[in-house]
């Protein structure tokens, strides 16, 4: 297993980045929030996990070990593969997922594209307390990745939303005034929750 990759960022795309390490270029899929922290030419380290299938080997990267561990645990749920697990971490922080599962907050889980009410109930049932207790708000500072409104819109488009929908969602959550516009990860999660809610009427 490739537990981490440290290297120079060669390229940052909408759903993956390429890191050069030891003369090799590793294509690493990650959440838009993690990708927003990367800059071309920067030296970075990502916690990673390698998902092996019969016809592919895909490397997924995370800001820290906690995100990676939650990503791996989510895939133990029936019907949750790596793409859906990554989408869950794009919408919710690991601590947010702990709160949703522990509190049986099905509505929060269905904000993730691809998860309906039945899937949310299965996630709560199968995970139980395996994610561990939620950490009290303020117990540790949340990461504040650098970025811009354009980064968030591009990330949403990469996840399949139309550009106009993405722009409207970002404008909406920023207009509410509760978020720091420079905190790309928080703006992205709020926009995804808004889009998920509106998509379900």
Backbone as numpy.savetxt, mean C-alpha at the origin, in Angstrom:
# Nx Ny Nz CAx CAy CAz Cx Cy Cz
14.88 -16.85 0.18 14.03 -15.65 0.18 14.91 -14.40 0.18
14.50 -13.39 -0.61 15.21 -12.12 -0.63 14.53 -11.21 0.39
15.15 -11.03 1.55 14.51 -10.31 2.65 14.63 -8.81 2.53
15.64 -8.33 1.80 15.79 -6.89 1.60 16.70 -6.64 0.42
16.56 -5.44 -0.14 17.43 -5.01 -1.23 17.89 -3.59 -0.93
19.20 -3.39 -0.97 19.77 -2.05 -0.79 20.47 -1.69 -2.09
20.15 -0.54 -2.63 20.80 -0.14 -3.87 20.36 1.23 -4.35
20.77 1.55 -5.56 20.46 2.87 -6.14 19.19 2.77 -6.98
18.33 3.75 -6.81 17.07 3.77 -7.56 17.37 4.16 -9.01
17.07 3.25 -9.94 17.28 3.54 -11.35 16.02 4.09 -12.01
14.87 3.66 -11.53 13.62 4.10 -12.16 12.47 3.90 -11.18
11.54 4.84 -11.17 10.34 4.72 -10.35 9.13 4.81 -11.28
8.34 3.74 -11.33 7.15 3.71 -12.15 5.90 3.87 -11.31
4.75 3.59 -11.92 3.48 3.75 -11.23 3.20 2.63 -10.24
3.73 1.43 -10.52 3.47 0.31 -9.62 4.72 -0.44 -9.20
5.89 0.00 -9.68 7.14 -0.70 -9.35 8.32 0.24 -9.54
9.43 -0.14 -8.92 10.67 0.61 -9.08 11.78 -0.38 -9.43
12.85 0.14 -10.04 14.01 -0.69 -10.34 15.17 -0.20 -9.47
15.72 -1.12 -8.66 16.88 -0.83 -7.83 18.08 -1.61 -8.35
19.20 -0.91 -8.53 20.43 -1.58 -8.95 21.23 -1.95 -7.72
21.52 -3.24 -7.57 22.31 -3.73 -6.44 23.22 -4.85 -6.92
24.50 -4.71 -6.67 25.45 -5.74 -7.05 25.49 -6.00 -8.55
25.27 -4.96 -9.34 25.31 -5.12 -10.79 24.03 -5.64 -11.40
23.02 -5.91 -10.57 21.74 -6.40 -11.07 20.65 -5.36 -10.84
19.70 -5.31 -11.76 18.57 -4.41 -11.60 17.35 -5.20 -11.13
16.88 -4.90 -9.95 15.74 -5.62 -9.38 14.46 -4.80 -9.59
13.48 -5.38 -10.28 12.19 -4.74 -10.43 11.35 -5.12 -9.20
10.96 -4.11 -8.43 10.29 -4.34 -7.16 8.93 -3.65 -7.16
7.87 -4.43 -7.01 6.52 -3.88 -6.93 6.27 -3.38 -5.51
5.59 -2.24 -5.41 5.36 -1.64 -4.08 4.08 -0.81 -4.10
3.65 -0.39 -2.92 2.48 0.47 -2.83 2.84 1.86 -3.36
1.85 2.62 -3.84 2.12 3.98 -4.29 2.76 4.83 -3.20
2.37 4.60 -1.94 2.95 5.36 -0.84 4.45 5.12 -0.70
4.88 3.85 -0.83 6.30 3.54 -0.77 7.04 4.09 -1.97
6.44 3.93 -3.15 7.08 4.43 -4.37 7.27 5.94 -4.34
6.33 6.64 -3.68 6.41 8.09 -3.61 7.61 8.57 -2.79
8.20 7.69 -1.97 9.36 8.08 -1.16 10.67 7.90 -1.92
10.61 7.26 -3.09 11.82 6.96 -3.84 12.12 8.04 -4.88
13.39 8.32 -5.07 13.82 9.30 -6.06 14.95 8.70 -6.90
14.92 8.95 -8.19 15.96 8.44 -9.08 17.35 8.83 -8.58
18.24 7.85 -8.53 19.61 8.09 -8.11 19.86 7.96 -6.63
18.80 7.90 -5.82 18.97 7.81 -4.37 19.35 6.40 -3.95
20.10 6.30 -2.87 20.44 5.00 -2.28 19.38 4.67 -1.24
18.73 3.53 -1.39 17.66 3.17 -0.47 17.76 1.70 -0.09
17.02 1.34 0.95 16.89 -0.05 1.35 15.41 -0.34 1.53
14.94 -1.41 0.89 13.56 -1.82 1.02 13.49 -3.23 1.60
12.58 -3.43 2.54 12.28 -4.79 2.98 11.54 -5.46 1.83
11.85 -6.70 1.53 11.25 -7.35 0.36 10.79 -8.77 0.67
9.94 -9.26 -0.21 9.55 -10.67 -0.18 9.39 -11.14 -1.62
9.82 -12.33 -1.89 9.76 -12.89 -3.24 8.59 -13.86 -3.33
7.67 -13.60 -4.25 6.52 -14.47 -4.45 6.78 -15.32 -5.69
6.84 -16.62 -5.49 7.16 -17.55 -6.57 5.91 -18.28 -7.04
5.66 -18.21 -8.32 4.57 -18.94 -8.95 5.15 -19.85 -10.02
4.33 -20.74 -10.57 4.82 -21.67 -11.59 5.42 -20.94 -12.78
4.82 -19.79 -13.13 5.25 -19.09 -14.33 5.91 -17.74 -14.05
6.18 -17.43 -12.79 6.77 -16.12 -12.50 7.42 -16.07 -11.12
8.33 -15.12 -10.96 8.90 -14.78 -9.67 8.80 -13.26 -9.55
8.06 -12.79 -8.56 7.80 -11.36 -8.42 8.30 -10.87 -7.07
9.05 -9.77 -7.10 9.62 -9.20 -5.89 8.76 -8.01 -5.45
8.35 -8.02 -4.18 7.56 -6.93 -3.62 8.39 -6.22 -2.56
8.30 -4.88 -2.53 9.11 -4.11 -1.60 8.26 -3.26 -0.67
8.82 -2.97 0.52 8.08 -2.27 1.57 8.99 -1.30 2.30
8.36 -0.29 2.89 9.13 0.73 3.61 9.84 0.14 4.83
9.25 -0.90 5.44 9.87 -1.49 6.63 9.44 -2.95 6.78
10.04 -3.62 7.76 9.76 -5.04 7.99 8.31 -5.27 8.39
7.72 -4.31 9.11 6.35 -4.48 9.58 5.39 -4.61 8.40
5.53 -3.73 7.41 4.67 -3.80 6.23 4.84 -5.14 5.52
6.09 -5.58 5.39 6.34 -6.86 4.72 5.70 -8.02 5.48
5.82 -8.01 6.79 5.26 -9.10 7.58 3.74 -9.14 7.47
3.11 -7.97 7.47 1.65 -7.91 7.33 1.24 -8.38 5.94
2.00 -7.97 4.92 1.75 -8.40 3.55 1.76 -9.93 3.44
2.74 -10.55 4.06 2.84 -12.02 4.01 1.69 -12.68 4.77
1.32 -12.10 5.89 0.24 -12.67 6.70 -1.11 -12.55 5.99
-1.33 -11.45 5.30 -2.59 -11.25 4.59 -2.82 -12.35 3.55
-1.74 -12.83 2.96 -1.87 -13.84 1.91 -2.23 -15.23 2.44
-2.25 -15.39 3.74 -2.69 -16.67 4.30 -4.22 -16.78 4.31
-4.89 -15.66 4.01 -6.36 -15.66 3.94 -6.80 -16.21 2.60
-7.82 -17.06 2.58 -8.34 -17.64 1.35 -8.74 -16.53 0.38
-8.25 -16.62 -0.84 -8.63 -15.67 -1.87 -7.82 -14.39 -1.89
-6.88 -14.24 -0.97 -6.04 -13.03 -0.96 -4.66 -13.38 -1.51
-4.37 -12.85 -2.69 -3.08 -13.04 -3.31 -2.21 -11.81 -3.10
-1.02 -11.80 -3.67 -0.11 -10.67 -3.45 -0.64 -9.34 -3.94
-1.34 -9.32 -5.07 -1.85 -8.05 -5.59 -2.90 -7.45 -4.66
-3.79 -8.28 -4.16 -4.82 -7.78 -3.27 -4.22 -7.37 -1.92
-3.25 -8.15 -1.45 -2.57 -7.79 -0.20 -1.88 -6.44 -0.33
-1.27 -6.20 -1.49 -0.60 -4.92 -1.73 -1.62 -3.79 -1.78
-2.77 -4.05 -2.40 -3.83 -3.04 -2.46 -4.33 -2.69 -1.06
-4.40 -3.69 -0.18 -4.84 -3.44 1.19 -3.86 -2.51 1.91
-2.57 -2.69 1.65 -1.57 -1.84 2.28 -1.46 -0.48 1.60
-2.02 -0.37 0.40 -2.07 0.94 -0.26 -3.16 1.80 0.36
-4.23 1.15 0.80 -5.36 1.87 1.38 -5.19 2.08 2.89
-4.70 1.05 3.58 -4.57 1.09 5.04 -3.13 0.88 5.48
-2.74 1.53 6.54 -1.46 1.24 7.17 -1.58 -0.12 7.87
-0.47 -0.75 8.24 -0.56 -1.99 9.01 -1.39 -1.81 10.27
-1.21 -0.68 10.95 -1.97 -0.44 12.17 -3.46 -0.25 11.87
-3.75 0.38 10.74 -5.14 0.55 10.33 -5.80 -0.79 10.06
-5.06 -1.72 9.47 -5.60 -3.06 9.23 -5.82 -3.80 10.55
-4.90 -3.61 11.50 -5.10 -4.25 12.81 -6.40 -3.75 13.46
-6.61 -2.44 13.39 -7.83 -1.88 13.98 -9.07 -2.40 13.27
-9.02 -2.46 11.95 -10.18 -2.91 11.17 -10.52 -4.36 11.49
-9.50 -5.21 11.56 -9.73 -6.63 11.83 -10.19 -6.84 13.27
-9.48 -6.21 14.21 -9.83 -6.38 15.63 -11.23 -5.84 15.93
-11.60 -4.75 15.27 -12.91 -4.14 15.52 -13.99 -4.64 14.58
-13.65 -5.63 13.74 -14.60 -6.16 12.75 -15.24 -5.03 11.95
-14.37 -4.12 11.51 -14.82 -2.97 10.72 -14.85 -3.36 9.25
-15.94 -4.02 8.85 -16.05 -4.51 7.48 -16.08 -3.36 6.48
-16.67 -2.24 6.86 -16.75 -1.10 5.95 -15.36 -0.60 5.58
-14.47 -0.56 6.56 -13.10 -0.11 6.29 -12.40 -1.05 5.33
-12.61 -2.33 5.50 -11.96 -3.31 4.63 -12.52 -3.26 3.22
-13.80 -2.98 3.07 -14.39 -2.94 1.72 -14.02 -1.67 0.97
-13.30 -0.76 1.61 -12.77 0.41 0.88 -11.65 0.00 -0.06
-11.11 -1.18 0.15 -10.04 -1.67 -0.72 -10.66 -2.21 -2.01
-10.23 -1.70 -3.17 -10.76 -2.23 -4.43 -10.55 -3.74 -4.52
-11.61 -4.48 -4.81 -11.50 -5.93 -4.92 -11.99 -6.68 -3.71
-12.33 -5.97 -2.64 -12.84 -6.62 -1.44 -14.30 -6.22 -1.22
-15.17 -7.20 -1.24 -16.58 -6.97 -0.95 -16.90 -7.36 0.47
-18.18 -7.34 0.81 -18.58 -7.65 2.19 -18.21 -9.08 2.57
-18.41 -10.01 1.66 -18.10 -11.41 1.95 -16.60 -11.58 2.18
-15.80 -10.93 1.33 -14.34 -11.02 1.49 -13.87 -10.39 2.78
-14.49 -9.27 3.15 -14.10 -8.60 4.40 -14.38 -9.50 5.60
-15.52 -10.16 5.58 -15.86 -11.06 6.70 -14.90 -12.25 6.75
-14.51 -12.74 5.60 -13.56 -13.86 5.57 -12.20 -13.42 6.13
-11.77 -12.22 5.79 -10.49 -11.71 6.28 -10.51 -11.62 7.81
-11.58 -11.06 8.36 -11.69 -10.93 9.81 -11.71 -12.31 10.47
-12.47 -13.23 9.89 -12.60 -14.56 10.46 -11.28 -15.33 10.44
-10.58 -15.28 9.32 -9.37 -16.09 9.17 -8.14 -15.46 9.83
-8.10 -14.12 9.90 -6.95 -13.50 10.55 -7.08 -13.50 12.06
-8.30 -13.27 12.55 -8.49 -13.23 14.00 -7.55 -12.24 14.66
-6.78 -12.71 15.65 -5.85 -11.82 16.34 -4.40 -12.01 15.86
-4.24 -12.63 14.70 -2.89 -12.93 14.21 -2.10 -11.69 13.81
-2.81 -10.59 13.52 -2.10 -9.35 13.18 -1.55 -8.66 14.42
-2.03 -9.08 15.60 -1.59 -8.46 16.83 -2.44 -7.25 17.17
-2.23 -6.68 18.36 -3.04 -5.52 18.80 -2.64 -4.25 18.05
-3.63 -3.38 17.87 -3.35 -2.09 17.23 -2.55 -1.22 18.18
-1.66 -0.42 17.62 -0.84 0.51 18.41 -1.63 1.79 18.61
-1.62 2.32 19.81 -2.35 3.54 20.11 -1.85 4.68 19.23
-2.79 5.50 18.74 -2.41 6.65 17.93 -1.46 7.55 18.72
-0.41 8.00 18.04 0.55 8.88 18.70 1.67 8.12 19.38
1.58 6.78 19.41 2.63 6.01 20.05 3.93 6.08 19.26
3.79 6.28 17.94 4.98 6.49 17.13 4.59 7.35 15.95
5.48 8.15 15.42 5.15 9.04 14.32 4.90 8.26 13.04
3.92 8.72 12.30 3.64 8.10 11.00 4.65 8.62 9.99
5.04 7.79 9.02 5.97 8.26 8.00 5.32 9.35 7.15
6.11 10.33 6.75 5.59 11.39 5.89 6.42 11.46 4.62
6.13 10.60 3.65 6.91 10.58 2.42 6.78 11.88 1.65
7.89 12.29 1.02 7.86 13.48 0.20 7.10 13.20 -1.08
6.53 14.21 -1.66 5.81 13.99 -2.91 4.92 15.16 -3.22
4.02 14.99 -4.15 3.15 16.07 -4.56 1.81 15.52 -4.97
0.87 16.43 -5.23 -0.46 16.04 -5.68 -0.36 15.24 -6.97
0.56 15.62 -7.84 0.73 14.92 -9.12 1.16 13.47 -8.90
1.99 13.24 -7.87 2.43 11.87 -7.56 1.23 11.00 -7.19
0.33 11.57 -6.39 -0.84 10.80 -5.94 -1.75 10.50 -7.12
-1.99 11.50 -7.97 -2.85 11.28 -9.14 -2.25 10.20 -10.04
-0.94 10.27 -10.27 -0.28 9.27 -11.11 -0.39 7.87 -10.51
-0.26 7.80 -9.19 -0.36 6.50 -8.52 -1.77 5.94 -8.67
-2.79 6.78 -8.52 -4.18 6.32 -8.66 -4.46 5.85 -10.08
-3.93 6.58 -11.05 -4.11 6.16 -12.45 -3.45 4.81 -12.67
-2.28 4.62 -12.04 -1.59 3.34 -12.15 -2.37 2.19 -11.54
-3.23 2.51 -10.57 -4.06 1.49 -9.92 -5.36 1.24 -10.68
-5.55 1.98 -11.79 -6.70 1.70 -12.64 -7.80 2.75 -12.67
-7.65 3.84 -11.90 -8.67 4.88 -11.90 -8.42 5.83 -13.07
-9.49 6.42 -13.61 -9.37 7.41 -14.67 -8.73 8.67 -14.10
-8.00 9.39 -14.94 -7.28 10.58 -14.49 -8.23 11.61 -13.86
-9.39 11.82 -14.49 -10.33 12.81 -13.95 -10.86 12.37 -12.58
-11.14 11.07 -12.44 -11.59 10.55 -11.14 -10.51 10.75 -10.08
-9.27 10.44 -10.47 -8.16 10.56 -9.53 -7.96 12.00 -9.09
-7.99 12.93 -10.05 -7.80 14.33 -9.72 -8.92 14.84 -8.81
-10.16 14.44 -9.13 -11.31 14.87 -8.32 -11.21 14.34 -6.89
-10.76 13.08 -6.75 -10.64 12.48 -5.42 -9.58 13.19 -4.60
-8.44 13.49 -5.22 -7.35 14.18 -4.51 -7.80 15.58 -4.11
-8.45 16.29 -5.03 -8.95 17.63 -4.71 -9.93 17.58 -3.54
-10.79 16.55 -3.55 -11.81 16.41 -2.52 -11.18 16.23 -1.13
-10.24 15.29 -1.02 -9.66 15.01 0.30 -8.79 16.16 0.79
-8.13 16.87 -0.14 -7.32 18.00 0.28 -8.20 19.18 0.70
-9.35 19.33 0.04 -10.27 20.43 0.36 -10.85 20.29 1.76
-10.89 19.05 2.26 -11.43 18.83 3.60 -10.53 19.40 4.68
-9.26 19.65 4.32 -8.37 20.37 5.22 -7.76 19.59 6.35
-7.97 18.27 6.40 -7.46 17.48 7.52 -6.08 16.88 7.25
-5.60 17.01 6.02 -4.35 16.35 5.64 -3.29 17.36 5.24
-2.04 16.96 5.48 -0.90 17.72 4.98 -0.69 17.32 3.53
-0.77 18.27 2.61 -0.66 17.96 1.18 0.68 17.32 0.83
1.71 17.55 1.66 3.02 16.97 1.39 3.12 15.52 1.83
2.15 15.07 2.63 2.17 13.68 3.11 1.49 12.81 2.07
2.26 12.40 1.07 1.71 11.69 -0.08 1.00 10.41 0.32
1.58 9.67 1.25 0.98 8.41 1.67 -0.40 8.60 2.26
-0.55 9.60 3.14 -1.83 9.86 3.78 -2.87 10.34 2.77
-2.44 11.22 1.85 -3.36 11.72 0.82 -3.81 10.58 -0.08
-2.88 9.69 -0.42 -3.21 8.56 -1.29 -4.22 7.64 -0.61
-3.99 7.32 0.66 -4.92 6.43 1.36 -6.31 7.05 1.45
-6.36 8.36 1.73 -7.65 9.04 1.83 -8.36 9.05 0.48
-7.60 9.28 -0.60 -8.20 9.31 -1.93 -8.73 7.92 -2.32
-7.97 6.89 -1.98 -8.41 5.52 -2.29 -9.68 5.17 -1.51
-9.76 5.59 -0.27 -10.95 5.34 0.52 -12.14 6.08 -0.07
-11.92 7.32 -0.51 -13.00 8.09 -1.14 -13.46 7.42 -2.42
-12.52 6.99 -3.24 -12.88 6.33 -4.51 -13.56 5.01 -4.26
-13.07 4.25 -3.27 -13.69 2.96 -2.96 -15.13 3.13 -2.49
-15.34 4.15 -1.65 -16.68 4.40 -1.15 -17.62 4.87 -2.24
-17.12 5.76 -3.12 -17.99 6.29 -4.17 -18.29 5.22 -5.22
-17.32 4.29 -5.42 -17.53 3.25 -6.42 -18.64 2.30 -6.00
-18.86 2.22 -4.66 -19.90 1.32 -4.18 -21.19 2.07 -3.89
-21.22 3.33 -4.33 -22.43 4.12 -4.19 -22.59 4.68 -2.83
